[in-house]
Amino acid sequence: MHRYVTDEPRIPFDLDVIYEDAGIIVVDKPHFLATTPRGMWYRETALIRLREAYGDDSIVPAHRLDRMTAGIVVFVRDRALRGAYQTMFQERRTGKVYECLAPAAPATLPRYGTVERLEAPRTFPLRRRSRIVKRRGILQAYEEPGEVNAETTIELGEWSAGGGHAAVADGAGPARTAGRVRAYTLHPRTGKTHQLRVHMNALGLPIVGDDLYPRIETRAYDDFSRPLELVARRLAFTDPVSGEEREFVSRIPLGGA
């Protein structure tokens, strides 16, 4: 059961359904829209929007994205299939690719964890590994010494203002930049809370629009002017029910294009 909120603001962005069948619904979640009810958000969440649109209270998410992160999310509509899809995500049997905008600046050496240059002497692509901890009731996650539990591969991407989503650079040269910002393509091997935001910030490259890293920014709850420039661009998996190969790509652009 969720409490019913009557005074929450309208999130002025559409929730696009990009695929559906008898078992699942795949959406392209916009920035600012939470996946499930939490805090002051109830009706203005992807889950409740879908339940109301389909008239079906049995719809549940197979996984989640942060409210500030946009991109591909899978929901399950058949109760009998919930376990199969949720277990697939829990066991990390999916391929995920994210894209973000961050400073076009040299990466710095993080305080904790390791950075491995995969095509030395080039800085990128690199593999970032560390231990990330998120305490209940504390907004920010943080890194600390100890056993590694978070791993991300980071590449340079290509992006131009007004030019749609980023593409992985071909390695022949640096990424195209727009001002002092450029695109990065992120491949998370693990799924710790705020992992991509923490890893980019630790490299001295905080994601554009981040209101938590490197410092907490207080914004009006109805201020939608500065989205976190982070998109779950591509999701691929072998369907645990049909055995088919699935791939879904977000159409949400970086940089407000």
C-alpha positions as CSV (number, residue, x, y, z in Angstrom):
1,M,0.0,0.0,0.0
2,H,1.2,3.5,-0.8
3,R,-0.2,6.8,0.7
4,Y,-2.1,8.8,-1.7
5,V,-0.6,12.3,-2.3
6,T,-2.9,15.0,-3.7
7,D,-0.6,18.0,-3.8
8,E,2.5,16.7,-5.6
9,P,3.6,18.8,-8.7
10,R,3.1,17.5,-12.2
11,I,6.4,16.2,-13.8
12,P,6.1,17.9,-17.2
13,F,7.7,15.0,-19.2
14,D,6.1,12.1,-20.9
15,L,6.8,8.5,-20.0
16,D,7.2,6.8,-23.4
17,V,6.4,3.1,-23.8
18,I,8.9,1.7,-26.4
19,Y,7.9,-2.0,-26.2
20,E,5.3,-4.2,-24.6
21,D,4.1,-7.8,-24.8
22,A,2.0,-10.0,-22.5
23,G,4.8,-10.2,-20.0
24,I,6.7,-6.9,-19.9
25,I,6.5,-3.2,-20.6
26,V,9.7,-1.2,-21.5
27,V,9.7,2.5,-21.0
28,D,12.0,5.4,-21.7
29,K,11.9,7.1,-18.3
30,P,12.4,10.9,-18.3
31,H,14.6,12.8,-15.8
32,F,12.9,13.8,-12.5
33,L,10.4,11.0,-12.6
34,A,10.9,8.4,-9.9
35,T,10.6,4.7,-10.8
36,T,8.4,3.9,-7.8
37,P,6.6,5.9,-5.0
38,R,8.9,7.4,-2.4
39,G,8.8,10.5,-0.2
40,M,6.5,13.1,-1.6
41,W,6.2,11.3,-5.0
42,Y,3.3,8.9,-5.6
43,R,1.2,9.5,-8.7
44,E,4.1,11.3,-10.5
45,T,6.2,8.1,-10.7
46,A,6.7,5.7,-13.6
47,L,5.0,2.8,-11.8
48,I,1.8,4.7,-10.9
49,R,1.6,6.3,-14.3
50,L,1.8,2.9,-15.9
51,R,-0.8,1.3,-13.5
52,E,-3.2,4.1,-14.2
53,A,-2.7,4.0,-17.9
54,Y,-3.2,0.2,-18.2
55,G,-5.7,-0.1,-15.3
56,D,-3.5,-2.8,-13.9
57,D,-2.2,-2.8,-10.3
58,S,-0.2,-5.9,-10.8
59,I,2.5,-4.1,-12.8
60,V,5.9,-3.9,-10.9
61,P,9.4,-2.8,-11.9
62,A,12.0,-5.5,-12.7
63,H,14.7,-3.0,-11.6
64,R,15.0,0.7,-10.9
65,L,16.7,4.0,-12.0
66,D,17.3,7.0,-9.7
67,R,14.7,9.7,-10.1
68,M,17.3,12.0,-11.6
69,T,18.5,9.5,-14.1
70,A,16.7,9.0,-17.4
71,G,16.5,6.0,-19.7
72,I,15.4,2.4,-20.1
73,V,13.4,0.7,-17.4
74,V,11.6,-2.7,-17.6
75,F,8.3,-3.4,-15.8
76,V,6.7,-6.8,-15.4
77,R,2.9,-7.1,-16.0
78,D,2.4,-10.9,-15.5
79,R,2.7,-11.9,-11.9
80,A,3.9,-15.3,-12.8
81,L,6.9,-13.8,-14.6
82,R,8.1,-11.4,-11.9
83,G,10.7,-13.7,-10.4
84,A,12.3,-14.5,-13.7
85,Y,12.9,-10.9,-14.7
86,Q,13.8,-9.6,-11.3
87,T,16.3,-12.4,-10.7
88,M,17.8,-11.6,-14.1
89,F,18.6,-8.1,-13.0
90,Q,19.7,-9.2,-9.5
91,E,22.2,-11.6,-11.0
92,R,23.4,-9.0,-13.5
93,R,22.6,-11.0,-16.5
94,T,22.1,-7.8,-18.5
95,G,24.3,-5.5,-20.6
96,K,23.9,-1.9,-19.6
97,V,25.4,1.2,-21.3
98,Y,25.0,4.7,-19.8
99,E,26.0,8.1,-21.3
100,C,26.7,11.3,-19.4
101,L,28.0,14.8,-19.8
102,A,30.9,15.9,-17.6
103,P,33.8,18.3,-17.6
104,A,36.2,18.1,-20.5
105,A,39.2,18.1,-18.1
106,P,42.0,15.7,-17.0
107,A,40.9,13.0,-14.7
108,T,42.3,13.2,-11.2
109,L,43.5,10.3,-9.0
110,P,40.8,9.2,-6.6
111,R,41.4,9.0,-2.9
112,Y,40.2,5.4,-2.7
113,G,40.1,2.5,-5.1
114,T,42.0,2.0,-8.3
115,V,42.1,3.4,-11.8
116,E,43.4,1.1,-14.6
117,R,44.2,2.6,-18.0
118,L,43.0,0.0,-20.6
119,E,44.9,1.6,-23.5
120,A,47.9,3.2,-21.8
121,P,49.3,5.7,-22.0
122,R,45.9,7.1,-22.9
123,T,43.7,8.0,-19.9
124,F,40.6,6.6,-21.5
125,P,39.2,4.0,-21.6
126,L,39.7,3.3,-18.0
127,R,38.4,0.8,-15.4
128,R,37.4,2.3,-12.0
129,R,37.1,0.0,-9.0
130,S,36.3,1.0,-5.4
131,R,34.2,0.2,-2.4
132,I,31.0,2.3,-2.3
133,V,28.8,2.6,0.8
134,K,25.3,4.2,1.1
135,R,23.9,4.6,4.6
136,R,20.2,4.8,5.1
137,G,19.0,8.3,5.8
138,I,22.2,9.9,4.2
139,L,21.8,11.5,0.8
140,Q,25.3,10.9,-0.5
141,A,27.0,7.6,-1.0
142,Y,30.8,7.6,-0.4
143,E,33.9,5.6,-1.0
144,E,36.0,4.0,1.7
145,P,39.0,1.6,2.0
146,G,38.1,-2.1,1.9
147,E,36.9,-4.8,-0.4
148,V,35.9,-3.6,-3.9
149,N,32.1,-3.8,-4.6
150,A,31.8,-1.3,-7.5
151,E,33.3,-1.4,-11.0
152,T,32.8,0.9,-14.0
153,T,34.5,1.1,-17.3
154,I,34.5,4.7,-18.7
155,E,35.2,5.7,-22.3
156,L,35.1,9.0,-24.1
157,G,32.0,9.6,-26.2
158,E,31.0,12.0,-28.9
159,W,28.4,14.8,-28.4
160,S,27.6,18.2,-29.8
161,A,25.1,20.7,-28.4
162,G,21.7,20.0,-30.0
163,G,23.1,16.9,-31.5
164,G,21.2,14.0,-29.9
165,H,22.7,11.2,-27.9
166,A,26.4,10.4,-27.6
167,A,28.2,7.7,-29.5
168,V,31.3,5.8,-28.4
169,A,34.4,7.3,-29.7
170,D,36.3,5.2,-32.2
171,G,39.7,5.5,-30.5
172,A,41.2,7.5,-33.3
173,G,41.1,10.8,-31.4
174,P,39.6,12.6,-28.5
175,A,35.9,13.0,-28.1
176,R,34.2,16.0,-29.7
177,T,33.7,18.6,-27.0
178,A,31.1,21.4,-26.7
179,G,32.7,24.2,-24.6
180,R,34.1,22.7,-21.5
181,V,31.8,19.7,-21.5
182,R,32.1,16.4,-23.2
183,A,30.4,13.0,-23.3
184,Y,31.4,9.8,-21.6
185,T,30.1,6.3,-22.1
186,L,29.8,4.3,-18.9
187,H,29.7,0.5,-18.6
188,P,28.8,-0.5,-15.0
189,R,29.8,-4.0,-14.1
190,T,28.0,-3.7,-10.7
191,G,25.0,-1.7,-9.5
192,K,25.7,0.1,-6.3
193,T,23.5,3.1,-5.4
194,H,24.8,6.2,-7.2
195,Q,27.8,4.2,-8.5
196,L,28.2,6.2,-11.7
197,R,27.8,9.5,-10.1
198,V,30.3,8.6,-7.3
199,H,32.9,7.2,-9.7
200,M,32.8,10.2,-12.1
201,N,33.0,12.6,-9.2
202,A,35.9,10.7,-7.6
203,L,37.8,11.3,-10.9
204,G,37.2,15.0,-10.7
205,L,34.6,14.8,-13.4
206,P,31.2,15.3,-11.7
207,I,28.2,14.7,-14.0
208,V,26.6,17.9,-15.3
209,G,23.5,18.8,-13.3
210,D,24.3,16.6,-10.3
211,D,22.7,18.0,-7.2
212,L,24.5,15.6,-4.8
213,Y,28.1,15.3,-6.0
214,P,30.5,16.8,-5.2
215,R,28.2,18.8,-2.9
216,I,24.5,18.7,-2.0
217,E,22.5,21.5,-3.7
218,T,19.1,22.5,-2.5
219,R,16.6,23.0,-5.3
220,A,12.9,23.7,-5.4
221,Y,10.9,20.5,-5.8
222,D,9.3,21.9,-9.0
223,D,12.6,23.1,-10.6
224,F,13.1,21.0,-13.7
225,S,15.6,23.3,-15.4
226,R,18.8,21.4,-14.6
227,P,18.5,17.7,-15.2
228,L,21.3,15.3,-14.3
229,E,22.9,14.6,-17.6
230,L,22.9,10.9,-17.2
231,V,21.0,8.5,-19.4
232,A,20.6,4.7,-19.2
233,R,21.1,4.5,-23.0
234,R,21.1,0.8,-23.8
235,L,19.8,-2.3,-22.1
236,A,20.4,-5.8,-23.6
237,F,19.6,-9.3,-22.3
238,T,18.5,-12.7,-23.2
239,D,14.8,-12.9,-22.3
240,P,14.5,-15.3,-19.4
241,V,11.1,-16.5,-20.5
242,S,11.2,-16.6,-24.3
243,G,15.0,-17.0,-24.8
244,E,15.0,-14.1,-27.3
245,E,17.8,-11.6,-27.5
246,R,16.4,-8.2,-26.5
247,E,18.0,-4.8,-26.9
248,F,16.3,-1.4,-26.1
249,V,17.8,2.0,-26.7
250,S,16.7,5.3,-25.0
251,R,15.9,8.2,-27.3
252,I,16.4,10.8,-24.5
253,P,19.1,13.2,-25.6
254,L,21.9,14.6,-23.6
255,G,22.2,18.4,-23.1
256,G,18.5,19.1,-23.6
257,A,18.7,18.7,-27.3
